[in-house]
Amino acid sequence: MRRRFPLLNALRAFEAASRHGSLSGAATELSVTTGAVSRQISRLESYLDQTLFLRNPRGVELTEKGQGYAAALTDAFDSIDAATEDLQGRAEPTGLSVFSFTTLAMEWLLPKLESFRDLHPGIDVKLVASSEPIGLYDGQVDVGLWIGPAHWPGIHFDELFSADHFPVCSPALLENGPPLRKASDLRHHTLLYSTARIPNWPDWLNAAGAGDVEIAREMRFENSSNAYRAARDGLGVALGQRLFVAEDIAAGRLVVPLPQSILSQQSYCLVCLDSRRTDWKIEAFRDWIANRVGESEALSKSVLPAGMQVIGVVDNSEPANR
């Protein structure tokens, strides 16, 4: 019987998106952009002449036929993995699964993971992008990067860095677009929003005394990573998180037109079960990530405007539960 394996990359993209329940989660796993995952799935749907995902403002949802196809593909890929491992006769590496916000994963963690693999080649890291703090209690994940500290029973928090946000845009936007010298000038620019990010533009505008400014144009995205990409492309002004945009500022891809930031009450933290805080894999990851934070902090201090000023503090506390 002739085998039909249409668009293998598209199959991988669809299967990953079905497991994560989002295009951004699949993008993180496959180390590609969210747009690339979307295009691959569209190609597969066109080839099959079937709708596999329903797109809506909150993300994507599998159709009934998509659910059945996704389950079959996951089983098939698992069988291929198992057969390959048996054939090679290799011991499975020690695994460490890490969940985080999509933007933290794409803009900060993922580009640095190669150095962790160099230091700990025996630890196989699995990165799970998520908009919910899942998996710690039932053992699906070992450690996570989240906002805290919070009061989660049995969960240990290590604070890593503060979450402060300020306007960023492409230097070309300032050269070719309307002036942007004060907060009220934002009325002439497109504001790039993340639907999942707190704090967001209203928080910054209120803190800057410009809460009554009528914004003419907005573009909204599933996460801040997409908003940053749009800012780099010159489509508007995004609210950038300091450590996530520091490398873009250093490289000249982004600039800080208004040196005023708002600070979240809570910080980004490393989280794990309190009973596992001394697990050697988690300790190795904790030490490594603390060093990477130190490097990013030093970089951000060297590239941000000398007159940066904190103009407000935003309450982004979460409910004390899982």
C-alpha positions in Angstrom: 0.0 0.0 0.0 1.3 3.4 -0.9 2.0 5.5 2.2 0.5 9.0 2.2 2.4 11.4 4.5 1.4 14.9 3.5 3.5 17.9 4.5 5.4 16.3 7.4 6.4 19.7 8.8 2.7 20.7 8.8 1.8 17.5 10.6 4.3 18.3 13.3 3.0 21.8 13.7 -0.6 20.6 13.9 0.2 17.8 16.4 2.2 20.2 18.6 -0.6 22.9 18.5 -3.2 20.3 19.4 -1.2 19.1 22.5 -0.5 22.7 23.7 -3.9 24.0 22.8 -2.3 27.1 21.2 -0.2 28.1 18.3 2.2 29.9 20.5 2.9 26.8 22.5 3.6 24.8 19.4 5.9 27.6 18.1 7.9 27.5 21.3 8.3 23.7 21.1 9.3 23.7 17.5 11.5 26.9 17.8 9.6 28.7 15.1 7.3 31.7 15.0 3.6 31.6 15.7 2.9 32.7 12.2 5.0 29.8 10.8 2.9 27.3 12.8 -0.4 29.0 11.5 0.8 28.8 7.9 1.7 25.1 8.2 -1.7 24.3 9.7 -3.4 26.2 7.0 -1.5 24.3 4.3 -2.5 21.0 6.0 -6.2 22.0 6.1 -6.0 23.0 2.5 -4.4 19.7 1.5 -7.0 17.6 3.5 -9.9 19.9 2.5 -10.9 19.8 6.2 -11.1 22.4 9.0 -8.9 21.1 11.9 -8.9 24.2 14.1 -11.5 26.9 14.8 -9.9 30.3 15.2 -11.4 32.7 17.7 -10.2 35.8 19.6 -9.1 33.6 22.5 -7.0 31.3 20.4 -7.7 28.0 18.6 -10.0 25.0 19.3 -9.9 21.6 17.6 -12.9 20.6 15.5 -14.3 17.1 16.1 -12.4 15.8 13.1 -9.3 17.7 14.2 -9.5 15.9 17.6 -9.5 12.5 16.0 -6.7 13.3 13.6 -4.6 14.9 16.4 -4.9 11.8 18.6 -3.9 9.5 15.7 -0.8 11.7 15.0 0.3 11.8 18.6 0.1 8.0 18.8 2.1 7.7 15.6 4.8 10.2 16.6 5.1 8.4 20.0 5.6 5.1 18.2 8.2 6.5 16.0 10.1 8.0 19.0 10.0 4.7 20.8 11.1 2.7 17.8 14.0 5.0 17.2 15.1 4.9 20.8 15.0 1.1 20.8 16.9 0.9 17.5 19.7 3.2 18.7 19.8 1.5 22.1 20.3 4.7 23.9 19.4 5.4 27.5 16.8 8.1 27.8 18.3 11.4 29.1 17.2 12.7 32.4 14.3 15.0 31.7 13.5 18.4 33.1 10.2 19.9 32.1 9.8 23.7 32.4 6.6 25.7 31.9 6.5 29.5 31.5 4.6 32.3 29.9 4.9 32.3 26.1 6.6 35.7 26.0 9.1 34.8 28.7 9.9 31.6 26.8 10.2 33.1 23.4 11.9 36.4 24.2 14.2 35.5 27.1 14.5 31.8 28.0 14.6 30.0 24.7 17.6 31.9 23.2 19.6 31.0 26.3 18.8 27.3 26.7 21.7 26.2 24.6 24.1 27.3 27.4 22.2 25.1 29.9 22.5 22.1 27.6 26.3 22.8 27.3 26.6 22.8 31.1 24.3 19.8 31.7 24.3 17.6 28.6 22.7 14.8 30.6 19.5 16.8 31.2 17.0 16.9 28.4 14.9 20.1 28.8 11.3 20.2 27.7 9.9 23.7 27.5 6.1 24.1 27.8 4.6 27.5 27.0 1.4 28.0 29.0 -0.9 30.8 30.1 -1.9 28.8 33.2 0.3 27.5 36.0 -0.3 23.9 35.3 1.4 20.6 36.0 3.3 21.1 39.2 1.0 19.2 41.5 0.4 16.2 39.3 4.0 15.9 38.2 3.5 16.8 34.6 6.2 19.5 34.9 9.2 19.8 37.3 9.6 23.6 37.5 8.0 26.7 36.2 8.6 30.4 35.6 5.7 32.5 36.9 4.5 35.7 38.5 4.7 35.6 42.3 5.3 35.1 45.1 1.8 33.8 45.6 0.2 31.6 48.3 0.1 28.2 46.5 0.0 25.3 49.0 3.2 23.3 48.9 4.8 25.5 46.2 8.2 27.2 46.7 9.0 30.5 45.0 12.4 31.9 44.2 12.2 35.5 43.0 14.2 36.2 39.9 13.6 39.7 38.6 11.1 42.5 38.7 8.5 43.1 36.0 8.8 46.7 34.9 7.4 48.0 31.6 7.9 51.0 29.4 7.2 52.1 25.8 9.5 50.7 23.0 9.4 51.1 19.3 11.6 50.8 16.2 14.0 53.7 15.6 12.6 54.0 12.1 9.2 54.9 13.6 10.7 57.9 15.3 12.6 58.9 12.2 9.7 58.7 9.8 6.6 59.0 12.0 5.0 61.7 14.1 7.0 63.1 17.1 7.0 61.0 20.3 8.4 63.2 23.0 5.7 63.1 25.7 2.9 60.7 26.7 0.1 62.6 24.9 2.0 62.2 21.6 0.9 58.5 21.7 -2.5 59.7 20.3 -0.8 59.9 16.9 0.7 56.4 17.1 -0.6 52.8 16.9 -0.4 51.1 20.3 0.5 47.4 20.2 -1.4 45.4 22.9 -1.1 42.0 24.3 -4.4 40.6 25.3 -2.7 38.4 27.9 -0.3 40.9 29.5 -0.8 42.7 32.8 0.2 45.5 33.2 -0.9 47.0 29.8 -1.2 50.4 28.1 -4.1 51.8 30.3 -1.9 51.3 33.4 1.1 53.1 31.8 -1.1 55.9 30.4 -2.8 56.5 33.8 0.6 56.6 35.6 1.9 59.0 33.0 -1.0 61.4 33.5 -2.4 60.7 30.1 -5.3 58.4 30.9 -7.7 60.7 29.0 -5.7 60.6 25.8 -7.8 59.3 22.9 -5.8 56.6 21.1 -6.7 56.5 17.4 -5.2 53.2 16.5 -4.6 49.9 18.2 -3.3 46.4 17.2 -3.9 43.5 19.6 -2.0 40.2 19.8 -2.2 36.9 21.6 0.9 37.6 23.6 3.6 40.3 24.1 6.1 38.4 22.0 4.0 39.1 18.9 3.6 42.8 20.0 7.4 43.1 20.3 7.8 41.7 16.8 5.4 44.2 15.4 7.3 47.0 17.2 10.6 45.8 15.7 8.9 45.9 12.3 7.8 49.5 12.9 4.1 48.9 13.1 3.6 50.8 16.4 4.7 51.3 20.0 4.7 48.3 22.4 4.9 48.2 26.2 8.2 46.3 26.7 9.3 44.3 29.8 12.8 45.4 30.7 14.7 42.1 30.5 12.8 40.9 27.5 13.7 43.9 25.3 17.2 44.7 26.5 18.9 42.7 23.8 16.7 44.4 21.1 17.7 47.8 22.5 21.4 46.9 22.6 21.2 45.8 19.0 19.4 48.9 17.9 16.2 47.1 16.9 14.2 49.0 19.5 14.5 52.3 21.3 12.9 53.8 24.4 11.1 57.0 23.3 9.6 57.8 26.8 11.9 56.9 29.7 9.1 56.2 32.2 8.3 52.8 33.5 5.6 51.1 35.6 6.5 48.4 38.0 4.4 45.4 38.9 4.0 44.5 42.5 4.9 40.9 41.9 8.1 39.5 40.3 9.0 36.7 37.9 9.8 33.7 40.0 11.1 30.1 39.7 8.5 27.8 41.1 8.6 24.1 42.1 7.1 21.8 44.7 8.5 22.6 48.1 9.2 18.9 48.5 11.4 18.9 45.4 13.3 22.2 45.9 16.6 20.3 46.6 16.2 18.0 43.5 19.6 18.1 41.8 18.0 18.8 38.4 16.0 21.7 39.8 19.0 23.1 41.7 21.1 22.9 38.5 18.4 24.9 36.6 18.0 27.4 39.5 21.7 28.1 39.6 21.9 28.5 35.8 18.9 30.7 35.5 20.1 33.0 38.4 23.4 33.6 36.4 21.4 34.3 33.2 19.3 36.8 35.1 22.4 38.5 36.4 23.7 38.9 32.9 20.4 40.3 31.6 20.2 42.7 34.5 23.7 44.0 33.7 22.8 44.4 30.0 19.6 46.3 30.7 21.4 48.7 33.0 23.9 49.4 30.3 21.4 50.1 27.5 18.5 51.9 29.1 18.3 55.7 29.2 20.1 57.1 32.2 17.0 59.0 33.2 14.6 56.1 33.4 12.0 56.8 36.1 9.4 54.6 37.8 6.1 56.5 37.6 3.7 53.9 39.0 3.2 50.5 40.6 0.6 48.1 39.3 -1.2 45.5 41.4 -1.0 42.3 39.3 -1.6 39.8 42.1 -3.2 36.5 41.3 -5.7 34.4 43.3 -4.0 32.2 45.9 -4.7 28.9 44.3 -3.3 26.6 41.6 
